[in-house]
């Protein structure tokens, strides 16, 4: 494999010239080889980029040697490739963590900035370093969260007494979402359970926790979280319930609430012992009423 070597000579003064050069090289994705020798793969626009960098360095009173090289001893292509991938993977990990942090705090700004950061790293990811897909997914989830939150700046409203449709065989997300609908969104809601394979949507029906439903998973939100956000239910107890439901349904241990294991065990036992969806809701509603009261501030 052919590599480009960039061997700069930088004036000792002013000091900022060395900092400026290192930043420019980092922007190009170059990695240090030995001492002040930097390398890029001999592909794409890399040679042209280094030529422009040398021209700018000469304007500042310095210069550089640019050459091609094939490794013979002391280091091989795999080692240099690994060095490039380590740099890019670290950058992808940083973007991933930033996206998760902003998702946890529901920060309304930053998704566009993270997208730009991801593009900048991808542009110099010469060897498809691990981590890009995870960073991309985290940004998509953040964008989904922000879109849902933006739609809920003003609480959405529905006409009371609507028919809400969900899949039969309800478990944690559907039981909790049905409870949320009946208690906070549509107190006269009629809940209907269907087989998705044969169900035909009728005008006026609202689907939840169903494929193509009006209210379902969005990004890493479970249906309960989507409903809380969409209807702007600003209630600390509901947010805590949303975290419990999320961890049971999505199974990512994101929030790790102490109540989660107990609620999961109850729902599992309910599903095993109660074949009737109506009965599952009836018993599940008692659980969520009690949990909500327990999590609400004492009056």
Residue pairs with C-beta under 8 A, 6 or more apart in sequence:
1 41
1 42
1 70
1 71
1 77
2 41
2 42
2 68
2 69
2 70
3 39
3 40
3 41
3 42
3 68
3 69
3 70
3 71
3 80
4 39
4 40
4 41
4 42
4 46
4 47
4 50
4 66
4 67
4 68
4 69
5 33
5 37
5 38
5 39
5 65
5 66
5 67
5 68
5 69
6 25
6 30
6 37
6 38
6 39
6 40
6 50
6 53
6 54
6 64
6 65
6 66
7 36
7 37
7 38
7 64
7 65
7 66
7 67
8 21
8 36
8 38
8 57
8 62
8 63
8 64
9 62
9 63
9 64
10 17
10 18
10 21
10 57
10 60
10 62
11 17
11 60
11 61
11 62
17 60
17 61
17 62
20 60
21 53
21 57
21 62
24 53
24 56
25 38
25 53
27 120
27 124
28 40
28 46
28 49
28 50
28 53
28 124
29 40
29 84
29 87
29 88
29 123
29 124
29 125
29 126
30 38
30 39
30 40
30 50
31 38
31 39
31 80
31 83
31 84
31 87
32 38
32 39
33 39
33 75
33 80
39 69
39 80
40 46
40 49
40 50
40 126
41 84
41 126
41 127
42 68
43 126
44 126
47 66
50 64
50 66
51 66
53 64
54 63
54 64
54 66
57 63
57 64
71 77
71 80
81 127
84 126
84 127
84 129
85 127
85 129
85 130
86 129
87 129
88 121
88 124
88 125
88 127
88 129
88 131
88 132
89 129
89 130
89 131
91 117
91 121
92 118
92 121
92 129
92 130
92 131
92 132
92 134
92 135
93 131
93 135
95 114
95 117
95 118
95 121
95 135
95 138
95 139
96 131
96 134
96 135
96 138
98 110
98 114
98 117
99 111
99 114
99 135
99 138
99 139
99 141
99 142
100 138
101 107
102 110
102 111
102 114
102 142
103 138
103 141
103 142
103 145
103 220
106 145
106 146
106 149
108 146
108 149
108 150
110 142
111 139
111 142
111 143
111 146
114 139
114 142
115 139
118 132
118 135
118 136
118 139
121 132
122 132
125 132
140 219
141 219
141 220
142 219
143 219
144 218
144 219
144 220
144 221
145 218
145 219
145 220
145 221
145 229
147 218
148 218
148 219
148 221
148 226
148 229
148 230
149 229
151 229
151 230
152 229
152 230
152 231
152 232
153 232
154 232
155 231
155 232
155 233
156 230
156 231
156 232
158 185
158 186
158 206
159 186
160 186
160 187
160 188
160 189
161 186
161 188
161 189
161 190
162 186
162 189
162 190
162 204
162 205
162 206
163 189
163 190
163 192
163 202
163 204
163 205
163 206
164 178
164 181
164 186
164 189
164 190
164 191
164 192
164 205
164 206
164 207
164 208
165 191
165 192
165 193
165 194
165 199
165 201
165 205
165 206
165 207
165 208
165 210
165 213
166 174
166 177
166 178
166 191
166 192
166 193
166 194
166 207
166 208
166 209
166 210
166 213
167 174
167 193
167 194
167 195
167 196
167 209
167 210
168 193
168 194
168 195
168 277
169 193
169 271
169 277
170 178
170 193
170 277
170 280
170 281
170 284
171 249
171 267
171 271
172 245
172 248
172 249
172 263
172 264
172 267
173 209
173 222
173 223
173 224
173 245
173 249
174 208
174 209
174 223
175 267
175 270
175 280
175 281
175 284
175 285
175 288
176 224
176 241
176 245
176 284
176 288
177 208
177 209
177 215
177 223
177 224
177 227
178 189
178 191
178 208
178 281
178 284
178 285
179 281
179 284
179 285
179 288
179 289
180 224
180 227
180 228
180 233
180 238
180 288
181 189
181 191
181 208
181 227
182 189
182 191
182 285
183 288
183 289
183 292
184 231
184 233
184 238
185 227
185 231
191 281
192 205
193 277
196 210
196 211
201 207
206 213
206 214
206 215
207 213
207 214
207 215
207 216
208 214
208 215
208 216
208 223
208 227
209 215
209 216
209 217
209 223
210 216
215 223
215 226
215 227
215 230
216 223
216 226
217 223
217 226
218 226
220 250
220 252
220 254
221 229
221 246
222 242
222 245
222 246
222 249
222 250
223 249
224 241
224 242
224 245
224 246
224 249
225 242
225 245
225 246
227 233
228 238
228 239
228 242
236 295
236 296
236 297
237 292
237 295
237 296
238 292
240 257
240 295
241 288
241 291
241 292
241 295
243 254
243 255
243 257
244 255
244 257
244 259
244 260
244 263
244 291
245 263
246 252
246 254
246 255
247 253
247 254
247 255
247 256
247 257
247 260
248 260
248 263
248 264
248 267
259 291
263 287
263 291
266 287
267 284
270 280
270 283
270 284
271 280
274 280
274 283
